Amino acid sequence: MAAREAGGAVLGRSAEKLFSLSGLFAVYKPKGPTSAGVLNLLKERLLAEAGVQTNENKRNKVLKIGHGGTLDSAAAGVLVVGIGKGTKMLRTMLAGSKKYTAIGLLGKATDTLDATGKVTEEKPYDQITKGDLENVLQKFIGDIMQVPPLYSALKKDGERLSTLMKRGEAVEAKPARPVRVYNLSLQQFQPPLFTLDVECGGGFYVRSLVSDIGKELSTCATMQELTRTKQGPFTLEEHALHEDKWTIDEIARSLEHCTSLLPAEPSHKKLKTEHPGETAVSCEDK
């Protein structure tokens, strides 16, 4: 017999199992949807499987779920998800280390610093050698200062900078802020394209890194592709559940498997949430 209710309805076994899930796991975010969109789809799938009918406004109240750091629409890779009490651990994911594989394009700059934007500048790049690029990368390893992109999830007066930019409003660049790069290496150099492996801390923008590398080389550069390959202990190959695995049983198995990856649960202050039952994330990595 079900022991709890949602919206006055007695829950079945699948719903009981869903609402008992607690911890952190990882999903694969494909290129295209926003991180919030992926989370909403995941939530929708789980509630439908459990037979819990809710409208969109009540979905956040019924199932407590959140993610540990935004990936832009144009990016793919690991998205760490907290469910139940696991949402309290998401701040650790925001601050922790992340790994990315990024493909940059020399000779072009865009307003968004990635392939989705309008070209704002073109410069020659024929003079740049693999050695030049490798030497420049050394300047970006360690504790550095970085100016976030104008098109970002950072906010001004409660609105995302990217939203203000799309409306055509004037937006001032945020001041440079300290960020950390643990490792940075060149994996491939086929001009105008170059591929980087990046390991960085929270609040780091790979788009800004690629742009800054272009400037250091006396040309310009924009990011063509970005994949997050690791977030905290969660890797793309081993832990990220693809959409066909977004089931209650698969997530339960993943939570059990991933428990061993995490330190003993620390005590956290309660996070302020934008929506009841959903942990707000205030930091974007990309």
C-alpha positions as CSV (number, residue, x, y, z in Angstrom):
1,M,0.0,0.0,0.0
2,A,1.4,3.4,-0.9
3,A,2.6,5.5,2.0
4,R,2.5,8.9,0.4
5,E,0.3,11.0,-1.8
6,A,0.8,13.7,-4.5
7,G,-2.0,16.2,-5.2
8,G,-4.4,14.0,-3.2
9,A,-3.8,10.8,-5.3
10,V,-2.4,7.6,-3.8
11,L,0.9,6.8,-5.5
12,G,1.8,3.5,-7.1
13,R,5.0,1.5,-6.8
14,S,6.8,3.4,-9.6
15,A,5.9,6.7,-8.1
16,E,7.0,5.5,-4.6
17,K,10.4,4.5,-6.1
18,L,10.7,7.8,-7.9
19,F,10.1,9.9,-4.9
20,S,12.5,7.8,-2.8
21,L,15.4,8.6,-5.2
22,S,18.1,10.8,-3.7
23,G,21.6,11.7,-4.7
24,L,23.6,12.8,-7.7
25,F,23.8,11.3,-11.1
26,A,24.8,12.5,-14.6
27,V,22.9,12.7,-17.9
28,Y,24.1,13.5,-21.4
29,K,23.0,16.9,-22.7
30,P,23.0,16.9,-26.5
31,K,23.8,19.9,-28.6
32,G,20.6,22.0,-29.1
33,P,18.4,22.2,-26.0
34,T,19.2,24.4,-23.0
35,S,20.3,22.7,-19.8
36,A,17.0,23.8,-18.2
37,G,15.2,22.2,-21.2
38,V,17.0,18.9,-20.7
39,L,16.1,19.0,-17.0
40,N,12.4,19.6,-17.8
41,L,12.3,16.8,-20.3
42,L,13.9,14.4,-17.7
43,K,11.4,15.5,-15.1
44,E,8.5,15.0,-17.5
45,R,9.7,11.5,-18.5
46,L,10.1,10.4,-14.9
47,L,6.7,11.7,-13.8
48,A,5.0,10.2,-16.8
49,E,6.6,6.8,-16.1
50,A,5.5,7.0,-12.5
51,G,1.9,7.8,-13.6
52,V,1.9,11.2,-11.8
53,Q,-0.1,13.7,-13.8
54,T,0.9,17.4,-13.2
55,N,0.7,20.5,-15.2
56,E,4.0,22.4,-16.0
57,N,3.6,24.8,-13.1
58,K,3.2,22.1,-10.5
59,R,6.0,19.8,-11.9
60,N,8.7,21.6,-9.9
61,K,6.8,21.3,-6.6
62,V,6.1,17.6,-7.1
63,L,9.7,16.4,-8.0
64,K,12.7,18.0,-6.4
65,I,15.4,18.1,-9.0
66,G,18.2,20.5,-10.2
67,H,21.4,20.6,-12.2
68,G,24.9,21.4,-11.2
69,G,26.1,23.9,-13.8
70,T,24.7,25.2,-17.1
71,L,25.9,24.0,-20.4
72,D,25.0,26.4,-23.3
73,S,22.6,25.2,-26.0
74,A,25.4,24.8,-28.5
75,A,27.4,22.6,-26.1
76,A,27.1,18.9,-25.3
77,G,28.3,16.6,-22.6
78,V,28.0,15.8,-18.9
79,L,25.2,17.5,-16.9
80,V,25.2,16.6,-13.3
81,V,21.7,16.2,-11.8
82,G,20.6,16.3,-8.2
83,I,17.4,14.6,-7.1
84,G,15.8,14.6,-3.7
85,K,18.4,15.5,-1.0
86,G,21.0,15.4,-3.7
87,T,20.0,18.9,-4.8
88,K,21.8,20.2,-1.7
89,M,25.1,18.8,-3.0
90,L,24.9,20.7,-6.3
91,R,26.8,23.7,-5.1
92,T,29.9,21.4,-4.8
93,M,29.4,20.5,-8.5
94,L,29.3,24.2,-9.4
95,A,32.6,25.0,-7.7
96,G,34.4,21.8,-8.6
97,S,36.6,21.0,-11.5
98,K,35.3,20.3,-15.0
99,K,36.9,19.0,-18.2
100,Y,36.1,20.1,-21.8
101,T,37.1,19.3,-25.3
102,A,36.8,22.5,-27.4
103,I,37.3,23.1,-31.1
104,G,38.4,26.6,-32.0
105,L,38.4,28.4,-35.3
106,L,41.2,30.9,-36.1
107,G,40.7,34.0,-38.1
108,K,37.1,34.8,-37.2
109,A,35.4,36.4,-34.2
110,T,31.6,36.5,-33.4
111,D,29.5,38.5,-31.1
112,T,28.6,35.4,-29.0
113,L,32.2,34.0,-29.1
114,D,30.9,30.8,-30.6
115,A,29.5,29.5,-33.9
116,T,26.0,30.6,-33.1
117,G,26.8,34.3,-33.4
118,K,27.3,36.9,-36.1
119,V,30.8,37.3,-37.5
120,T,32.2,40.6,-36.2
121,E,35.8,40.4,-37.3
122,E,38.1,38.5,-39.7
123,K,41.9,38.4,-39.5
124,P,44.7,36.4,-41.3
125,Y,46.0,33.4,-39.4
126,D,48.4,31.8,-41.9
127,Q,51.4,32.9,-40.0
128,I,50.5,30.9,-36.8
129,T,52.3,27.7,-36.2
130,K,51.6,24.8,-33.8
131,G,54.5,26.0,-31.7
132,D,53.0,29.5,-31.4
133,L,49.7,28.1,-30.2
134,E,51.3,25.8,-27.7
135,N,53.4,28.6,-26.3
136,V,50.4,30.9,-25.9
137,L,48.5,28.2,-24.0
138,Q,51.0,28.4,-21.1
139,K,49.8,31.9,-20.4
140,F,46.3,30.6,-19.5
141,I,47.3,27.9,-17.0
142,G,46.9,28.5,-13.3
143,D,45.0,31.3,-11.6
144,I,44.0,33.9,-14.2
145,M,41.6,36.8,-14.7
146,Q,38.8,36.3,-17.3
147,V,36.1,38.6,-18.7
148,P,32.8,36.7,-19.1
149,P,31.1,36.8,-22.5
150,L,28.3,39.3,-23.0
151,Y,26.1,36.5,-24.2
152,S,25.9,34.5,-21.0
153,A,23.6,33.3,-18.2
154,L,25.1,36.0,-15.8
155,K,22.5,38.4,-14.7
156,K,22.0,42.2,-14.6
157,D,19.0,43.4,-12.5
158,G,17.6,39.9,-12.4
159,E,17.8,39.3,-16.2
160,R,20.3,37.2,-18.2
161,L,22.8,39.2,-20.1
162,S,22.0,37.1,-23.2
163,T,18.3,38.0,-22.9
164,L,19.2,41.7,-22.7
165,M,21.5,41.4,-25.7
166,K,18.9,39.7,-27.9
167,R,16.5,42.5,-27.1
168,G,19.1,45.0,-28.5
169,E,19.7,46.6,-25.1
170,A,23.1,48.0,-24.3
171,V,25.0,45.7,-22.0
172,E,28.4,46.5,-20.4
173,A,30.9,43.8,-20.1
174,K,31.2,42.3,-16.6
175,P,34.6,43.0,-15.0
176,A,37.3,40.4,-15.2
177,R,37.1,37.8,-12.4
178,P,39.5,35.2,-11.1
179,V,39.2,31.7,-12.5
180,R,41.4,28.7,-12.4
181,V,42.8,26.5,-15.2
182,Y,44.3,23.2,-14.0
183,N,45.4,21.8,-17.3
184,L,45.3,23.1,-20.9
185,S,46.7,21.2,-23.9
186,L,46.6,21.3,-27.6
187,Q,45.3,18.0,-29.0
188,Q,45.1,18.8,-32.7
189,F,46.2,21.7,-35.0
190,Q,44.8,21.8,-38.5
191,P,44.5,25.5,-39.4
192,P,42.2,27.2,-39.1
193,L,40.9,24.6,-36.6
194,F,42.5,23.6,-33.3
195,T,41.3,21.3,-30.6
196,L,41.9,21.9,-26.9
197,D,41.5,19.8,-23.7
198,V,40.7,22.0,-20.8
199,E,40.4,21.3,-17.1
200,C,39.1,24.2,-15.1
201,G,37.3,25.4,-12.0
202,G,33.8,26.8,-11.6
203,G,32.7,30.0,-13.4
204,F,35.1,29.4,-16.3
205,Y,34.0,30.2,-19.9
206,V,35.8,28.2,-22.6
207,R,34.3,30.6,-25.2
208,S,36.3,33.4,-23.6
209,L,39.4,31.3,-23.4
210,V,39.3,30.6,-27.2
211,S,38.7,34.3,-28.0
212,D,41.6,35.4,-25.7
213,I,43.9,32.8,-27.3
214,G,43.1,34.4,-30.7
215,K,44.0,37.8,-29.4
216,E,47.3,36.6,-27.9
217,L,48.2,35.2,-31.3
218,S,47.5,38.7,-32.9
219,T,44.5,37.3,-34.8
220,C,41.0,36.4,-33.6
221,A,39.3,33.1,-32.8
222,T,35.8,31.7,-32.0
223,M,34.7,28.4,-30.5
224,Q,33.1,26.0,-33.0
225,E,32.2,23.1,-30.7
226,L,32.3,22.3,-27.0
227,T,31.9,19.0,-25.1
228,R,32.0,18.7,-21.3
229,T,33.8,15.4,-20.8
230,K,33.9,15.4,-17.0
231,Q,32.3,17.3,-14.1
232,G,33.6,16.4,-10.6
233,P,33.9,12.6,-10.6
234,F,31.3,12.1,-13.3
235,T,32.7,11.3,-16.8
236,L,31.0,11.4,-20.2
237,E,31.9,7.8,-21.1
238,E,31.2,6.1,-17.9
239,H,28.4,7.9,-16.1
240,A,26.3,10.2,-18.4
241,L,22.9,8.6,-19.1
242,H,21.6,9.1,-22.6
243,E,17.9,9.8,-23.2
244,D,17.0,6.2,-23.7
245,K,18.2,5.5,-20.2
246,W,16.1,8.1,-18.5
247,T,14.0,5.7,-16.5
248,I,13.4,5.3,-12.8
249,D,15.2,2.0,-12.6
250,E,18.2,3.2,-14.6
251,I,18.6,6.3,-12.5
252,A,18.2,4.3,-9.3
253,R,21.1,2.0,-10.5
254,S,23.2,5.1,-11.5
255,L,22.6,6.7,-8.1
256,E,23.8,3.5,-6.4
257,H,26.8,3.3,-8.6
258,C,27.7,7.0,-8.2
259,T,27.4,7.0,-4.4
260,S,30.9,5.6,-4.2
261,L,32.3,8.5,-6.3
262,L,31.1,11.2,-3.8
263,P,32.6,12.2,-0.4
264,A,30.5,11.9,2.7
265,E,27.6,14.3,2.4
266,P,28.6,17.7,3.9
267,S,26.2,19.9,5.7
268,H,25.1,22.8,3.5
269,K,23.0,25.8,4.1
270,K,19.6,25.6,2.4
271,L,19.9,27.0,-1.1
272,K,17.6,29.7,-2.3
273,T,15.5,28.4,-5.1
274,E,13.9,30.1,-8.0
275,H,11.1,27.6,-8.1
276,P,9.8,25.5,-5.2
277,G,11.5,22.1,-5.4
278,E,14.1,23.1,-7.9
279,T,17.6,24.1,-6.9
280,A,18.7,27.3,-8.5
281,V,22.1,27.4,-10.2
282,S,23.8,30.8,-10.5
283,C,26.9,29.9,-12.4
284,E,27.5,29.0,-16.0
285,D,30.4,27.0,-17.4
286,K,31.1,27.0,-21.0
